[in-house]
């Protein structure tokens, strides 16, 4: 009888993907297999998260579905949700797991949508592995019918009816998760209580309607905040919310919408919110 192989799987959003499951099932057909599924929940590179529990809870649900599917397929599976960078998660797992893994599988989104690919995570894991086989499995959730990730950039307009209605309409169109980022330009302040209150109210309203939304206060300018998020996360679409016209909106004077369209290659939608809406809701 062949010796049991122990595969360490590193995945987050793609952990429930069919391509990853099939890769493990192929290995199981070759002989006894044990899989340890580790889902790193990374901290964003800029700003701080509102409702951080949302990230961990979502990862936990995906993780549980995957473990259950593997167990039903006859594969011995266990796993953990960890608050760590994926490379650190691998480093810790190789020290702590018994028996020691014999190979590593890293599951990512396709290259053009993968924050891990942009951060060269696979190459960095290969260095940590020290010669252990490392395989990348690409999971395209858009082809598997998975939910889209929509990045929303808004600050004072985050509670505007026009923006909230657009988010509701997008949520009704097809499965989608929303990351709402509120950039703050005053780098001298460590906290932004007014922005946080606005963001919490917007998130509470959307989540109360069953919409999958979480948020982040970001300190840099809106372009930098958006690009940081796109680097850290899988982003499929972008919604930018501003006051109408360059006279009222610094973001429009800075050509934010066109810059994001050009530099990200993603669909970028612009929603304008009238100032009187914000005055009534802030």
N, C-alpha and C positions, 0 to 999 in steps of 0.2 A: 504494500500500500504506500502511495506517495506521501511525502511529508506535507503537512498543512502549510499553506502560504498565508501570510498575514499582510493584507494590503491596508495601508494608511491612505484614506481619502480626505483631501482638503477641498471643501466646496462651501459656498454660501447660497446665493440665489439659485444656482444651477443644481443644487443637491438632489432635487426631485426630478431632474430631467431624465427623459427616456434614454438618451445617449449614454449617460453615466451608468444607469441601471443595466443597460445591455453590455457595457464594458465589463462590469462585475460578473454578470451572468456568464459571459464567455469564459472568464477565468475559472468560475466554479465548475464548468464542464471539463476543465483540464485536470481537476483534482480538488481535494479538500481546501476550502477557502474560509478565512476569517477576515472580516472587514471592520475597521474602525473608522467611523465617519466623524470628522472634526469640522465644525462650522465656525470659522472666525468671524466675529462681529467687530469690525474695525471702527475706531474713533475717527471722525472726519479730520482732514488736515487743517481746516480753518474753522473757527467759530465753535459754538457749543450747541448740543442737540436739545430740542424740546421734545418731551415724551420719548426719552431714549429707550424706555421699556418696549416701545413699539418695534424697534429693530430686533431686539433679542426675542420677543414673542413671535415675530414673523419667522425668524430663523428656526425657532423651536418647533413651530408647526410643520415647516418643510422637512426638518430633520426627522420628526416622528413619522411622517408619511413614508419617508425613504426607508427608515429602519423596518417599519412594518412590511413594506413591499419586499425587502430583501429577505426578511425572515420567512415570509410566505413562499419565496422562491427557494427556500432551503439553505440560505446563506447565513452563517453565524455572523451577526452584526451587532455592534454596539457603537456608542458615540457620545460626543460632548459638544456643547455650545461654549465657546471661549471668547473672552474679550481680549482679542489680540490681533496683531498683524498676521497674515497667513504664514509668513516666513517664521515668525516667532512661534506660531502654533505648531509648525513642523518641528522646530528645534525642541520645544518642550515635550512633544509627543514621543520623539525618538529617545528621550531620556527616561520618560515615565512608563511607557507602554511595555507590558509583558504579555506574551512573548514579543520580542523586538520585531517591528515590521520588516518584511523582506522586500517590499517595493512601495512606491508612493504614486498615487494617482491624483493629479491636480485638475479639477474641473473648472472650466472658464466659459464665459460668453465668447462669441466670435470676436476676432481681433478688433474689429472696428468699434465694438461696444464694450470691450473689457477693460475696466480699470486695472485689473491685475496685470494684463498684458502690457498696458502703458507703463506700469511701474516695474516691469521686468521681474515679476514675482516668480515665474517658472525658472528663470536662470538663477535667481537667488536661492530658491529651494534646492536646485541641483547642487549648489555649492555646499549647502547645509547637509545634504544627504550623503556627501562623502563617497560617491561611487555607487550608492544604492540606485537601482533603476527608478527613473522618474518619467511618468507618461502624462501627457496632457490630453484630456478629453474635452472636446468643444461641444457645448450644449447650446443650441439655438432655440431659445424659448419662444421666439416669435413664430417659428415654424411648428412648434409643439402646442401652440395655442395658449401659451402662457400670458400673464398680464404684462402690459406695457408699464415702463417706469417714466413718469412725467415729472420733469423738473420745473418748478414754479419759482420765478424770481419776483419778489414784491417786498415793499417796505411799508410806507404809509398807506398804500392802497390795498393791503392784504385783506382788509375786512370789507372792501368795496363790493357792492352787489354784483357789478358786472363781472368781476373776477370769480366770485363764489359761484355765480350761475354758470360761468364757462367751465369751471371744474366739475360742477354737477353734470353738465351736459356731456363732458368727456367721460366721466365715470359711467354714465348711462350708455354710452356708445359701445364700449367693449371693456373687458377687465383691465383695470389700471390702478397703479399705486402712485401717490403724489408725494414728492419731497418739496416742501415749501421752504425756500431760503430767504431770509430777511437780511440783506447786507447792511452793515453799519459803517459809516465813513469815519467816525470819530475813534481813532485808534488809541486815544489816551484813556478811554473808559474800558474797564474790564467787564462791566455789565451794562445792559441796555433795558431797563425795566419797562419803559413804555412800549418798545418794540416787542418785548417778550409778552406783555399783556395782550397786545394785538394778535400776535401769532398764536398764543394759547386759545384765545377766543375763536379765531378762525378754525383751528384744528378741532376744538371741542365741537363746534357747529358741524363741521364736515364728518367727523367721526360719529357724532350722534345720528347722522343719517346713513351710517354704514359704509362710508367712503374710507378707503384705506389711505390715510394721510399721516405724515409725520413732518417735523420741521426743524429748522436749524437757524440760529442767529449767527451771522457771519460778519466779521469785522472789516474785511477788505471792501473795495469798490465792487459794484455789481458784476462787472466783467470778470474780475478775478474770482469772485465768489462762485459764479457760474462755472468757470473753467476748473476750479478746485473740485466742485461737485462732480463734474463730468469725468475728471481724473479718478476720483474716489469710487464712483458708482457706475452702474449701467444706466445710461440715460437714453431713452428712445425719442422723446419729444421735449420741447421747451416752451413754456408760456412765460412771457415777460409782461408784467403789469406796471403801468405808469399813469401819471396824470396826462391829460391830452395836450399834445403840442409841445414844441421846444420852449415856448415861453414859460410853461409851468413845470416842465420836466427836465431836470439836469441829466437824467439818463438818456433822454432823446437828444439833448444837445451833444452828448458824448457819443452818439450814433451806436448805442448799445445793441439794438435789435439787429441791425445790419452786420455789425461786427460778429455777433454770435452766429448768425446764419452763415457768414463766410468762413469763420474759423472752426466751427464744429461740424458742419455738413449735416446738421440735424434739422428737422422741421422746427421752426421757431415762430410761434404765434404771438401777436401783440394785442393786449387787452388794455383799453383805456378806461380809467375810473375818474369820474367827475369829482372835483374837490369837495362839493357839498355832501357827497356820499360819505366821505371820510369824516367830515365834521360831525355828521350825525351818529357815526358809529364808534369813533375813537374814544 
